[in-house]
């Protein structure tokens, strides 16, 4: 279960009586606010949900993420209360893809970082090739560090573009 260590004592703060089964505290800022995730069975499957916990007030909040059965992780928090992480997208996908998010404490919504990227590449016509899949850190300038994937054409062993049966 998520815990923190302060004044010589280890304190857990997720209520197991609410069916939370596991989790992890991942980051803490200078204001003693922690982020991480906790695990609970949702719609018959174990899911991770990101949280933030204020040590001073004792309040733990599980913000609304992409959708109710999406697993999400809070990976870092800065002193301005911005949390970055990742969450599953695609409600019906059997293997759900993850996309990076940013969340401001006090607002009840996450923002998909891909919504902040340009729609098109520099030529103004080609779809932007990168997708932010994980936000791992945020600094005090609100600069976000993470992992992106790039969509490219698949090539065969001779360097030719691989197409489907319709030539697409």
C-alpha positions as CSV (number, residue, x, y, z in Angstrom):
1,X,0.0,0.0,0.0
2,X,1.2,3.6,-0.5
3,X,2.9,5.0,2.5
4,X,5.1,7.9,3.5
5,X,7.9,8.2,6.2
6,X,7.9,11.3,8.4
7,X,9.1,12.0,11.9
8,X,10.4,8.4,12.3
9,X,7.1,6.8,11.5
10,X,5.7,5.1,8.4
11,X,2.1,6.1,7.6
12,X,-0.3,4.5,5.2
13,X,-3.2,6.6,3.9
14,X,-5.3,4.5,1.5
15,X,-8.4,3.0,3.1
16,X,-8.3,-0.7,2.5
17,X,-11.9,-0.9,3.7
18,X,-12.8,0.8,0.4
19,X,-11.4,-2.3,-1.4
20,X,-8.0,-0.8,-2.3
21,X,-5.6,-3.7,-2.4
22,X,-2.2,-2.4,-3.3
23,X,-0.4,0.7,-4.7
24,X,2.7,2.8,-4.5
25,X,3.7,6.3,-3.5
26,X,5.9,7.6,-6.4
27,X,6.7,11.2,-5.9
28,X,6.4,14.0,-3.3
29,X,6.8,17.8,-3.7
30,X,8.2,20.4,-1.2
31,X,4.6,21.0,0.0
32,X,4.3,17.5,1.3
33,X,1.9,16.4,-1.4
34,X,2.4,12.8,-2.7
35,X,1.3,11.3,-6.0
36,X,1.3,7.6,-7.0
37,X,-1.3,5.0,-7.6
38,X,-3.5,2.5,-5.8
39,X,-5.0,-0.7,-7.1
40,X,-8.7,-1.7,-6.9
41,X,-11.0,-4.1,-8.7
42,X,-13.1,-2.1,-11.1
43,X,-15.6,-3.8,-13.5
44,X,-14.1,-7.2,-12.5
45,X,-10.5,-6.3,-13.3
46,X,-7.7,-5.0,-11.1
47,X,-7.0,-1.4,-12.1
48,X,-4.5,1.2,-10.9
49,X,-5.8,4.7,-10.2
50,X,-3.6,7.7,-9.7
51,X,-4.0,9.8,-6.6
52,X,-2.6,12.7,-4.7
53,X,-2.4,12.9,-0.9
54,X,-1.8,16.0,1.2
55,X,0.1,15.0,4.3
56,X,-0.8,18.3,6.2
57,X,-4.6,17.8,5.7
58,X,-4.7,14.0,5.5
59,X,-6.9,14.3,2.3
60,X,-6.4,11.7,-0.5
61,X,-8.0,12.5,-3.8
62,X,-8.5,10.1,-6.8
63,X,-9.0,12.5,-9.7
64,X,-11.2,11.6,-12.7
65,X,-9.0,10.1,-15.4
66,X,-9.6,9.1,-19.0
67,X,-12.6,6.8,-18.1
68,X,-13.9,4.8,-15.2
69,X,-12.0,1.6,-15.9
70,X,-8.8,3.2,-17.2
71,X,-5.6,2.4,-15.2
72,X,-3.6,5.6,-14.5
73,X,-0.4,6.4,-12.7
74,X,0.8,9.7,-11.1
75,X,4.6,9.7,-11.9
76,X,5.7,13.2,-10.6
77,X,4.5,16.4,-9.0
78,X,6.0,19.8,-8.8
79,X,5.6,22.5,-6.2
80,X,2.9,24.3,-8.2
81,X,0.6,21.3,-7.9
82,X,1.0,19.9,-11.4
83,X,1.0,16.1,-11.6
84,X,2.2,14.2,-14.7
85,X,1.6,10.6,-15.5
86,X,0.0,8.1,-17.9
87,X,-3.3,6.5,-18.4
88,X,-5.0,3.9,-20.5
89,X,-7.0,5.0,-23.5
90,X,-9.4,3.0,-25.6
91,X,-12.3,1.6,-23.6
92,X,-12.9,-1.5,-25.7
93,X,-9.3,-2.4,-26.7
94,X,-8.1,-5.7,-25.3
95,X,-4.6,-4.3,-24.9
96,X,-5.1,-0.7,-24.0
97,X,-2.6,1.9,-25.2
98,X,-1.3,4.5,-22.7
99,X,-1.2,8.2,-23.2
100,X,0.5,10.9,-21.1
101,X,-1.4,13.4,-19.1
102,X,-1.0,16.5,-16.9
103,X,-3.3,17.4,-14.0
104,X,-3.5,20.5,-11.9
105,X,-4.5,20.0,-8.3
106,X,-7.9,21.7,-7.7
107,X,-9.2,21.0,-11.2
108,X,-11.2,17.8,-11.7
109,X,-9.9,16.9,-15.1
110,X,-6.7,15.5,-16.7
111,X,-5.4,16.9,-20.0
112,X,-4.0,14.5,-22.5
113,X,-0.6,15.8,-23.5
114,X,-1.3,14.8,-27.1
115,X,-4.1,17.4,-27.2
116,X,-1.4,20.0,-26.6
117,X,0.8,18.8,-29.5
118,X,0.4,20.2,-33.0
119,X,-2.1,18.4,-35.3
120,X,0.2,18.6,-38.3
121,X,4.0,18.5,-39.0
122,X,5.9,21.6,-40.1
123,X,4.6,21.2,-43.7
124,X,1.0,21.9,-42.5
125,X,-0.4,18.8,-44.2
126,X,1.3,15.7,-42.7
127,X,-0.2,14.4,-39.5
128,X,2.1,14.9,-36.5
129,X,4.0,11.7,-36.1
130,X,4.6,11.7,-32.4
131,X,2.4,10.5,-29.6
132,X,3.2,11.1,-25.9
133,X,2.7,7.8,-24.1
134,X,4.3,8.5,-20.7
135,X,5.1,11.6,-18.7
136,X,7.7,10.7,-16.1
137,X,8.8,14.1,-14.7
138,X,7.9,17.8,-14.4
139,X,10.1,20.5,-13.2
140,X,9.4,23.9,-11.6
141,X,9.3,25.5,-15.1
142,X,6.4,23.1,-16.0
143,X,8.7,21.4,-18.5
144,X,7.6,17.8,-18.9
145,X,9.9,14.9,-19.6
146,X,8.7,11.5,-20.8
147,X,8.4,9.0,-23.6
148,X,6.9,9.5,-27.1
149,X,6.4,7.1,-29.9
150,X,6.6,7.9,-33.6
151,X,4.4,6.5,-36.3
152,X,6.5,5.4,-39.4
153,X,5.8,3.3,-42.4
154,X,6.7,-0.3,-42.1
155,X,9.4,-1.4,-44.6
156,X,10.2,-4.8,-46.0
157,X,13.7,-6.3,-46.1
158,X,14.4,-4.5,-49.4
159,X,13.3,-1.1,-48.1
160,X,9.9,-1.0,-49.8
161,X,6.8,0.2,-48.0
162,X,4.6,-2.7,-46.7
163,X,0.9,-2.3,-47.7
164,X,-2.2,-4.2,-47.0
165,X,-4.2,-6.2,-49.6
166,X,-5.8,-2.9,-50.8
167,X,-2.4,-1.3,-51.4
168,X,-2.9,1.1,-48.4
